[in-house]
């Protein structure tokens, strides 16, 4: 098992730490806020606003199938890190971040039926930017890592 974990070892720290950060932040919010309560961190810029989201991707796509999609994505990413090809460090880190987000939001979907969101950025008044969570941030960080790797590989191709 140790050999499997070392195969794409750089993916596990962001997966574990990202999931822990997401879990602890959601536990703190649900313990200290009422549903729909909002507190300014930086007035008119950044708030903690506790909401629950039954959907995915900015409230789009609702349904019980989302929990199964989260589970499939999580299991697929775990399998890729364990048994897939040896990936570059950037790919491993990117997939680890995406895994942490899939697990974090997937756990919410299985146990709560919806996702706990609380990061609210009302900076642009004419755009109602969705409230999100650390899992969503991790998924986006993972995508950014993978895009950077892809651009670097494109720059080095003949």
C-alpha positions as CSV (number, residue, x, y, z in Angstrom):
1,X,0.0,0.0,0.0
2,X,2.9,2.4,0.8
3,X,4.2,1.9,-2.7
4,X,0.8,2.8,-4.2
5,X,0.6,6.0,-2.1
6,X,4.1,7.0,-3.2
7,X,3.3,6.5,-6.9
8,X,1.7,10.0,-7.2
9,X,2.6,11.2,-3.8
10,X,2.2,14.9,-4.5
11,X,-1.5,14.5,-4.9
12,X,-2.2,13.3,-1.4
13,X,-1.3,16.4,0.7
14,X,-3.6,18.8,-1.2
15,X,-6.3,16.1,-1.1
16,X,-6.0,15.6,2.6
17,X,-5.4,19.1,3.8
18,X,-8.0,20.6,1.4
19,X,-10.6,18.1,2.7
20,X,-9.7,18.9,6.3
21,X,-9.9,22.7,5.7
22,X,-13.2,22.3,4.0
23,X,-14.6,20.0,6.7
24,X,-13.4,22.2,9.6
25,X,-14.7,25.4,7.9
26,X,-18.2,23.9,7.3
27,X,-18.3,22.6,10.9
28,X,-17.4,26.1,12.2
29,X,-20.1,27.8,10.0
30,X,-22.9,25.3,10.9
31,X,-22.0,25.6,14.6
32,X,-21.7,29.4,14.8
33,X,-24.3,30.7,12.2
34,X,-28.0,30.3,11.7
35,X,-29.1,29.4,8.2
36,X,-29.0,32.5,6.0
37,X,-27.2,34.5,8.6
38,X,-24.5,36.8,7.1
39,X,-21.6,38.6,8.8
40,X,-19.3,41.0,7.1
41,X,-15.6,40.3,7.1
42,X,-14.8,43.2,4.8
43,X,-18.0,45.3,4.4
44,X,-19.4,45.3,0.8
45,X,-16.6,43.0,-0.3
46,X,-16.5,39.7,1.6
47,X,-19.0,38.1,4.0
48,X,-19.6,34.8,5.7
49,X,-23.1,33.9,4.7
50,X,-24.4,30.5,5.6
51,X,-26.6,28.9,2.9
52,X,-27.3,25.4,1.7
53,X,-27.1,24.6,-2.0
54,X,-29.0,21.6,-3.4
55,X,-27.3,22.0,-6.8
56,X,-23.9,22.1,-8.3
57,X,-21.9,24.6,-10.4
58,X,-23.4,27.8,-9.1
59,X,-26.8,26.3,-8.2
60,X,-27.3,24.7,-11.6
61,X,-28.1,21.0,-11.9
62,X,-30.1,19.7,-9.0
63,X,-30.9,16.2,-8.1
64,X,-30.0,13.1,-6.1
65,X,-27.7,11.9,-8.9
66,X,-25.2,14.6,-7.8
67,X,-24.1,12.6,-4.8
68,X,-23.4,9.6,-7.0
69,X,-21.5,11.9,-9.4
70,X,-19.4,13.2,-6.5
71,X,-18.7,9.6,-5.4
72,X,-17.8,8.5,-8.9
73,X,-15.4,11.5,-9.4
74,X,-13.8,10.9,-6.0
75,X,-13.3,7.2,-6.6
76,X,-12.0,7.8,-10.1
77,X,-9.5,10.4,-8.9
78,X,-8.3,8.1,-6.1
79,X,-7.9,5.3,-8.6
80,X,-6.0,7.6,-11.0
81,X,-3.6,8.7,-8.2
82,X,-3.1,5.1,-7.0
83,X,-3.0,3.1,-10.2
84,X,-2.8,5.5,-13.1
85,X,0.3,6.6,-14.9
86,X,3.1,8.5,-13.1
87,X,1.9,12.1,-13.4
88,X,3.9,15.4,-13.2
89,X,4.0,17.1,-9.9
90,X,1.6,19.8,-11.2
91,X,-0.9,17.2,-12.4
92,X,-0.7,15.4,-9.0
93,X,-1.3,18.6,-7.0
94,X,-4.1,19.7,-9.3
95,X,-5.9,16.3,-9.1
96,X,-5.4,16.3,-5.3
97,X,-7.1,19.7,-5.0
98,X,-10.0,18.5,-7.2
99,X,-10.2,15.3,-5.2
100,X,-10.5,17.3,-1.9
101,X,-13.3,19.3,-3.3
102,X,-15.2,16.3,-4.7
103,X,-14.9,14.5,-1.4
104,X,-15.9,17.6,0.7
105,X,-19.0,18.4,-1.4
106,X,-19.8,14.8,-1.9
107,X,-19.9,14.1,1.9
108,X,-22.3,17.1,2.3
109,X,-24.6,15.7,-0.5
110,X,-24.6,12.2,1.1
111,X,-25.2,13.2,4.7
112,X,-27.1,16.5,4.3
113,X,-28.7,16.2,0.9
114,X,-27.2,19.6,-0.1
115,X,-23.9,21.4,0.2
116,X,-22.9,23.9,2.9
117,X,-21.8,27.2,1.3
118,X,-20.6,30.3,3.1
119,X,-18.0,32.4,1.2
120,X,-19.8,35.4,-0.2
121,X,-18.3,38.0,-2.5
122,X,-20.8,40.8,-3.3
123,X,-18.1,43.0,-4.8
124,X,-19.8,43.6,-8.1
125,X,-23.3,44.9,-7.5
126,X,-24.8,43.9,-10.9
127,X,-23.6,40.3,-10.7
128,X,-25.1,38.0,-8.1
129,X,-22.0,35.9,-7.7
130,X,-22.9,32.6,-6.0
131,X,-21.9,31.8,-2.4
132,X,-19.4,29.0,-2.3
133,X,-17.1,27.0,0.0
134,X,-13.5,25.8,0.5
135,X,-14.3,22.6,-1.6
136,X,-15.2,24.9,-4.5
137,X,-12.0,26.9,-4.1
138,X,-10.0,23.7,-4.1
139,X,-11.7,22.4,-7.3
140,X,-10.8,25.7,-9.0
141,X,-7.2,25.6,-7.7
142,X,-6.9,22.1,-9.1
143,X,-8.2,23.2,-12.5
144,X,-5.8,26.1,-12.5
145,X,-2.9,23.8,-11.7
146,X,-3.9,21.5,-14.6
147,X,-4.2,24.4,-17.0
148,X,-0.8,25.7,-16.0
149,X,0.7,22.2,-16.7
150,X,-1.1,22.1,-20.0
151,X,0.2,25.5,-21.0
152,X,3.7,24.6,-20.0
153,X,3.6,21.4,-22.0
154,X,2.2,23.3,-25.0
155,X,5.1,25.7,-24.7
156,X,7.7,22.9,-24.7
157,X,6.2,20.9,-27.6
158,X,8.0,21.1,-31.0
